[in-house]
Amino acid sequence: MGLALFKCILPAVSAISFVAPGAFALKKYLQAEGFLYMFTMVFQILHHLCECPGLSIIFCFLGEDLLKYYSTYLLILSVFATIVNLTKFSRVRKLTLYITGGTVFSVRIYQTPEGFGVYSPPLIIASALLLYSWGRHMCSTKTLYPEKNVWIRTILPALIFGILSFALIFCFQDSLNYGFVHSLHHVSLAASIYFFLRMTEDGDKPTSNEKFCGCGKLSMVVCCC
């Protein structure tokens, strides 16, 4: 009983690590990405707590299948959006790619929510878009992009954490070490996303008319902070 609780509670706790990239994205005025990471955290927590014996009655109110689907879907979409956000495309094109990719991936994940085949297409598509964007930028400027120090300080750590994250769940994770290894997967992936966000451009700062928080009565209801 204790081992079963450990295998689901530890991954649920480690999913809180997605708060870091979520808060950092919001700080950079990347609202779409920030809320995406936050929703990923919420559904990861609910999904793992739903698998806990004794706690499933409380946390499976949305249904185990639905929680499993959305926890996988949002995780994949978060990775896809993070890579696409590194491109030199305009903000409108990036958001269009988020919606298009999210719609296509949702069908694939619904068919098979597990396995490396679920993760590989989004990773390949996002990487291809990134290479195309950076290659076109380097051809037009005739310079290396990103700069050498960015590759060393930001991209290299992000790649290491990202590769480690997927290696853990596909190469080392089993029924015995699930709780510990899957938790490391969450933390490593959150760290990878955080490092990638460091090299992204800030979003447009909202004007006073676009802010939820103002002086009206509605703002007192809408604002959470």
HELIX and SHEET records of a PDB file:
HELIX    1   1 GLY A    2  SER A   14  1                                  13    
HELIX    2   2 ALA A   15  PHE A   18  5                                   4    
HELIX    3   3 VAL A   19  LYS A   27  1                                   9    
HELIX    4   4 GLN A   31  CYS A   50  1                                  20    
HELIX    5   5 SER A   56  PHE A   59  1                                   4    
HELIX    6   6 GLU A   64  VAL A   84  1                                  21    
HELIX    7   7 ARG A   91  GLN A  111  1                                  21    
HELIX    8   8 PHE A  116  THR A  141  1                                  26    
HELIX    9   9 LYS A  148  VAL A  150  1                                   3    
HELIX   10  10 TRP A  151  ILE A  155  3                                   5    
HELIX   11  11 LEU A  156  ALA A  167  1                                  12    
HELIX   12  12 LEU A  168  PHE A  172  3                                   5    
HELIX   13  13 TYR A  178  LEU A  197  1                                  20    
HELIX   14  14 LYS A  217  VAL A  222  1                                   6    
END                                                                             
